[in-house]
Amino acid sequence: MAQARGVNSLRFNQDQSCFCVAMDSGVRIFNVEPLMEKGHLDAEQVGSVGLVEMLHRSNLLAIVGGGSHPKFPDASVLIWDDAREGKDKLVLEFSFPKPVLAVRMRHDRLVVALQTRLYVFSFPHRPTKLFEFDTRDNPKGIVDLCPSVERALLVFPGHKCGSLQLVDLGSAKPGTSSAPVTINAHQSEVGCAALSPPGTLVASASRRGTLIRLFCTQSRARLLELRRGTDPATLYCLAFSPDCSFLCAASDKGTGHVFALRDTRLNRRSALARVGKVGPVLGPYVESQWSLASFTVPAEAPVVCAFGRGGRSPSSVIDPYRSIGNPTDPYGTTQTPVDPYRIP
């Protein structure tokens, strides 16, 4: 469905108040609450686009070529500064040896994921490569970057099957090596991962997509096990509410699920839980927590979900097909334009 409309990917910004759409016809930027288009770049300017990432609500966009008629290569990340005068608003280019699978930004860092490597740059002023991490085969470009000013935490699949690797970019020193912080999250390959807004929690699911596990990033302890369903599914996204009270998950089964993280009494349990103690086979199933609410989306259509900024309740969940919630501040603050610079 999305491909039929020429949509190649969609990403929310760091506080989930806006989202940008990479399309064969260029880029479109939307405010979430109220839902309205706030800007666009046409194909004459940027060609067809495979990936696009916003930096908060600023004038800076990261663009990767893709789709049916790209103007830029899929192995480069280009920074578009909409505040720059004139027609040429491309101010930076980061080139890589292989196609770019994901881009993440925060106020002081830019992260680029390739299939087996991850790059971290200082950003946006005087960009410099700070770190380069070899990763397990990562065809989906699974990576997340905490936007919090207090904690610059990065998560991506670890070298061991089913593991997550955490890096605190605020304390790590370029050019030095240290033992990786690893969480053994699943028995099979990681299929999806997300950090909470303050970076205190990480949620992940395997490629089976039946269970979602929640971990403390400080202690690495497993806090919760949440059950999406019993049939294998591809999870498209995991998203925390702004206050970390809820988690939303969307899959190719045509449903989105909302779980309570603080007041877990709100989550449903299996009817077998009332029976009492069960055997080791049924034990994990019975002990799992099921979603407190769910919503439907077109089956097998890629879905990205987020929570509205104004509400803490599950009714604030939005996806590309609907928007429910309270109005927020209008779009558009700016940052100082960056100087052109090329990273080889």
Solvent accessible surface area in square Angstrom, and as a share of the most:
residue,aa,sasa,rsa
1,M,106,0.47
2,A,15,0.12
3,Q,122,0.54
4,A,96,0.74
5,R,143,0.52
6,G,13,0.12
7,V,28,0.16
8,N,54,0.28
9,S,27,0.18
10,L,26,0.13
11,R,70,0.26
12,F,18,0.07
13,N,7,0.03
14,Q,34,0.15
15,D,51,0.26
16,Q,33,0.15
17,S,1,0.01
18,C,0,0.00
19,F,18,0.08
20,C,0,0.00
21,V,11,0.06
22,A,0,0.00
23,M,21,0.09
24,D,36,0.19
25,S,67,0.43
26,G,0,0.00
27,V,1,0.01
28,R,91,0.33
29,I,13,0.07
30,F,32,0.13
31,N,4,0.02
32,V,2,0.01
33,E,6,0.03
34,P,65,0.41
35,L,94,0.47
36,M,89,0.40
37,E,71,0.32
38,K,76,0.32
39,G,24,0.23
40,H,116,0.52
41,L,11,0.06
42,D,60,0.31
43,A,32,0.25
44,E,152,0.68
45,Q,69,0.30
46,V,0,0.00
47,G,4,0.04
48,S,0,0.00
49,V,0,0.00
50,G,14,0.14
51,L,43,0.21
52,V,4,0.03
53,E,5,0.02
54,M,1,0.01
55,L,0,0.00
56,H,57,0.26
57,R,22,0.08
58,S,9,0.06
59,N,12,0.06
60,L,0,0.00
61,L,8,0.04
62,A,1,0.01
63,I,0,0.00
64,V,3,0.02
65,G,2,0.02
66,G,15,0.15
67,G,44,0.42
68,S,82,0.53
69,H,95,0.43
70,P,69,0.43
71,K,116,0.49
72,F,25,0.11
73,P,74,0.46
74,D,70,0.36
75,A,23,0.17
76,S,5,0.03
77,V,0,0.00
78,L,10,0.05
79,I,0,0.00
80,W,7,0.02
81,D,0,0.00
82,D,80,0.41
83,A,48,0.37
84,R,81,0.30
85,E,160,0.72
86,G,56,0.54
87,K,192,0.81
88,D,96,0.50
89,K,35,0.15
90,L,41,0.20
91,V,4,0.02
92,L,6,0.03
93,E,41,0.18
94,F,0,0.00
95,S,27,0.18
96,F,20,0.08
97,P,100,0.63
98,K,125,0.53
99,P,64,0.40
100,V,8,0.04
101,L,53,0.26
102,A,6,0.05
103,V,6,0.04
104,R,34,0.13
105,M,4,0.02
106,R,3,0.01
107,H,70,0.31
108,D,40,0.20
109,R,47,0.17
110,L,0,0.00
111,V,0,0.00
112,V,0,0.00
113,A,0,0.00
114,L,7,0.03
115,Q,83,0.37
116,T,74,0.43
117,R,88,0.32
118,L,1,0.00
119,Y,16,0.06
120,V,0,0.00
121,F,2,0.01
122,S,22,0.14
123,F,8,0.03
124,P,12,0.08
125,H,107,0.48
126,R,215,0.79
127,P,6,0.03
128,T,74,0.43
129,K,100,0.42
130,L,35,0.17
131,F,21,0.09
132,E,74,0.33
133,F,39,0.16
134,D,82,0.43
135,T,13,0.07
136,R,73,0.27
137,D,73,0.38
138,N,4,0.02
139,P,59,0.37
140,K,103,0.43
141,G,2,0.02
142,I,18,0.09
143,V,6,0.03
144,D,26,0.14
145,L,14,0.07
146,C,0,0.00
147,P,33,0.20
148,S,18,0.12
149,V,114,0.66
150,E,157,0.70
151,R,51,0.19
152,A,9,0.07
153,L,4,0.02
154,L,0,0.00
155,V,0,0.00
156,F,1,0.00
157,P,10,0.06
158,G,1,0.01
159,H,111,0.49
160,K,129,0.55
161,C,46,0.27
162,G,1,0.01
163,S,1,0.00
164,L,0,0.00
165,Q,19,0.08
166,L,5,0.03
167,V,18,0.10
168,D,48,0.25
169,L,3,0.02
170,G,59,0.57
171,S,75,0.48
172,A,35,0.27
173,K,131,0.56
174,P,71,0.45
175,G,86,0.83
176,T,93,0.54
177,S,114,0.74
178,S,103,0.66
179,A,89,0.69
180,P,81,0.51
181,V,63,0.36
182,T,43,0.25
183,I,4,0.02
184,N,101,0.52
185,A,4,0.03
186,H,16,0.07
187,Q,181,0.80
188,S,39,0.25
189,E,42,0.19
190,V,6,0.04
191,G,5,0.05
192,C,14,0.09
193,A,14,0.10
194,A,8,0.07
195,L,14,0.07
196,S,0,0.00
197,P,44,0.27
198,P,55,0.35
199,G,0,0.00
200,T,67,0.39
201,L,27,0.14
202,V,0,0.00
203,A,0,0.00
204,S,0,0.00
205,A,0,0.00
206,S,13,0.09
207,R,114,0.42
208,R,126,0.46
209,G,0,0.00
210,T,12,0.07
211,L,31,0.15
212,I,0,0.00
213,R,41,0.15
214,L,4,0.02
215,F,8,0.03
216,C,32,0.19
217,T,6,0.03
218,Q,142,0.63
219,S,71,0.46
220,R,120,0.44
221,A,48,0.38
222,R,133,0.49
223,L,87,0.43
224,L,27,0.13
225,E,29,0.13
226,L,0,0.00
227,R,25,0.09
228,R,16,0.06
229,G,9,0.09
230,T,77,0.44
231,D,87,0.45
232,P,77,0.48
233,A,7,0.05
234,T,61,0.36
235,L,6,0.03
236,Y,69,0.26
237,C,14,0.08
238,L,13,0.07
239,A,8,0.06
240,F,4,0.02
241,S,0,0.00
242,P,58,0.36
243,D,24,0.13
244,C,11,0.06
245,S,16,0.10
246,F,22,0.09
247,L,0,0.00
248,C,0,0.00
249,A,1,0.01
250,A,0,0.00
251,S,2,0.01
252,D,37,0.19
253,K,96,0.41
254,G,7,0.07
255,T,36,0.21
256,G,0,0.00
257,H,24,0.11
258,V,3,0.02
259,F,0,0.00
260,A,1,0.00
261,L,17,0.09
262,R,166,0.61
263,D,53,0.27
264,T,32,0.18
265,R,201,0.73
266,L,95,0.47
267,N,6,0.03
268,R,131,0.48
269,R,101,0.37
270,S,16,0.10
271,A,69,0.53
272,L,71,0.35
273,A,41,0.32
274,R,203,0.74
275,V,109,0.63
276,G,39,0.38
277,K,203,0.86
278,V,43,0.25
279,G,39,0.38
280,P,128,0.81
281,V,132,0.76
282,L,85,0.42
283,G,9,0.08
284,P,72,0.45
285,Y,69,0.26
286,V,9,0.05
287,E,136,0.61
288,S,1,0.01
289,Q,20,0.09
290,W,41,0.14
291,S,2,0.01
292,L,48,0.24
293,A,40,0.31
294,S,71,0.46
295,F,31,0.13
296,T,92,0.53
297,V,15,0.09
298,P,47,0.29
299,A,76,0.59
300,E,133,0.60
301,A,4,0.03
302,P,56,0.35
303,V,0,0.00
304,V,39,0.22
305,C,4,0.02
306,A,1,0.01
307,F,0,0.00
308,G,0,0.00
309,R,96,0.35
310,G,47,0.46
311,G,13,0.12
312,R,169,0.62
313,S,52,0.34
314,P,35,0.22
315,S,69,0.45
316,S,4,0.03
317,V,10,0.05
318,I,4,0.02
319,D,6,0.03
320,P,50,0.31
321,Y,67,0.25
322,R,94,0.34
323,S,40,0.26
324,I,89,0.45
325,G,43,0.42
326,N,79,0.40
327,P,108,0.68
328,T,30,0.17
329,D,94,0.48
330,P,113,0.71
331,Y,57,0.22
332,G,44,0.43
333,T,94,0.55
334,T,104,0.60
335,Q,60,0.27
336,T,93,0.54
337,P,63,0.40
338,V,7,0.04
339,D,115,0.59
340,P,85,0.54
341,Y,116,0.44
342,R,137,0.50
343,I,15,0.08
344,P,141,0.89
